[in-house]
Each structure stands twice: as C-alpha cells, then as structure tokens.
Amino acid sequence: MEELLTTNSWLIWLILLWTLPWKGVALWRAARKNDLGWFIAILILNTLAILEIVYIFAFSKRKKKGGTASKQV
C-alpha cells in the first residue's frame, strides 16, 4: 500500500485539490444556515466531494423571502 501511495502521490494531490474547495464551500454554507447535522457529516465523512456537492446544489438552497417588494420612486 505504501508503494502505491509513493508512486502515485500525484493522485493524492489531485484528490486533495478536488475535495478541499468543495468541502470548504459546503462547510461554510452549512455553518451559515445552522445545519449542524450536515456540518458534522461533511466534516467527518470523506466522500471525494460527492456529499459536499449534493449539499451545495440540493440542500443548501436558500428559500426566498416571501411577500412582494415595493419599489420606492
């Protein structure tokens, strides 16, 4: 296993460069929305950014504020 990692260290870097930005954005959104369950899951589980992408695009959508906005002239 160690030989596999040392000969393919570029793969580790590629995975790291792929997952860190997604994890950062997902954690930031979860924290802003007070989604503690999602925050913990994203922080602990390593899913090659699949969980993070699902959260960002499916579960973190902000609900639009209700009511109609009146324009001031």
Phi, psi and omega per residue, in radians:
M1 nan -0.721 -3.130
E2 -1.098 -0.671 3.125
E3 -1.118 -0.692 3.108
L4 -1.060 -0.734 -3.138
L5 -1.241 -0.670 -3.110
T6 -1.292 -0.590 3.132
T7 -1.403 -0.361 -3.138
N8 -2.095 0.735 -3.117
S9 -1.108 -0.440 3.102
W10 -1.078 -0.560 3.132
L11 -1.171 -0.694 3.095
I12 -1.078 -0.789 3.141
W13 -1.129 -0.688 3.116
L14 -1.107 -0.772 3.101
I15 -1.101 -0.747 3.130
L16 -1.086 -0.788 3.133
L17 -1.159 -0.487 3.110
W18 -1.347 -0.781 -2.984
T19 -1.445 -0.619 -3.045
L20 -1.053 -0.810 3.116
P21 -1.102 -0.728 3.117
W22 -1.097 -0.781 -3.137
K23 -1.100 -0.724 3.133
G24 -1.090 -0.809 3.141
V25 -1.142 -0.765 -3.124
A26 -1.132 -0.744 3.104
L27 -1.123 -0.700 3.132
W28 -1.092 -0.817 -3.140
R29 -1.136 -0.719 3.133
A30 -1.110 -0.687 3.118
A31 -1.176 -0.727 3.139
R32 -1.126 -0.552 -3.117
K33 -1.638 0.045 -3.086
N34 0.988 0.674 3.072
D35 -1.586 1.393 -3.044
L36 -1.084 -0.724 3.140
G37 -1.067 -0.809 3.110
W38 -1.133 -0.732 -3.129
F39 -1.007 -0.832 -3.117
I40 -1.140 -0.771 -3.135
A41 -1.076 -0.791 -3.130
I42 -1.163 -0.658 -3.135
L43 -1.161 -0.703 -3.021
I44 -1.544 -0.758 -3.033
L45 -1.449 2.386 3.064
N46 -1.923 1.861 -3.060
T47 -2.118 0.481 -3.092
L48 0.943 0.658 3.045
A49 1.333 0.084 3.129
I50 -1.154 -0.858 3.137
L51 -1.072 -0.704 -3.132
E52 -1.118 -0.766 -3.133
I53 -1.140 -0.730 3.106
V54 -1.061 -0.784 3.132
Y55 -1.092 -0.816 -3.083
I56 -1.050 -0.819 -3.010
F57 -1.607 -0.328 -3.079
A58 -1.985 -0.706 -2.985
F59 -1.858 -0.250 -3.067
S60 -1.758 0.152 3.133
K61 -1.084 2.231 3.109
R62 -1.349 2.413 3.077
K63 -1.363 2.395 3.131
K64 -1.258 2.536 3.134
K65 -1.193 2.398 -3.116
G66 -1.315 2.965 3.122
G67 1.622 2.921 3.120
T68 -1.836 2.490 3.133
A69 -1.585 2.337 3.102
S70 -1.752 2.416 3.136
K71 -1.541 2.409 3.046
Q72 -1.739 2.310 -3.124
V73 -1.855 nan nan
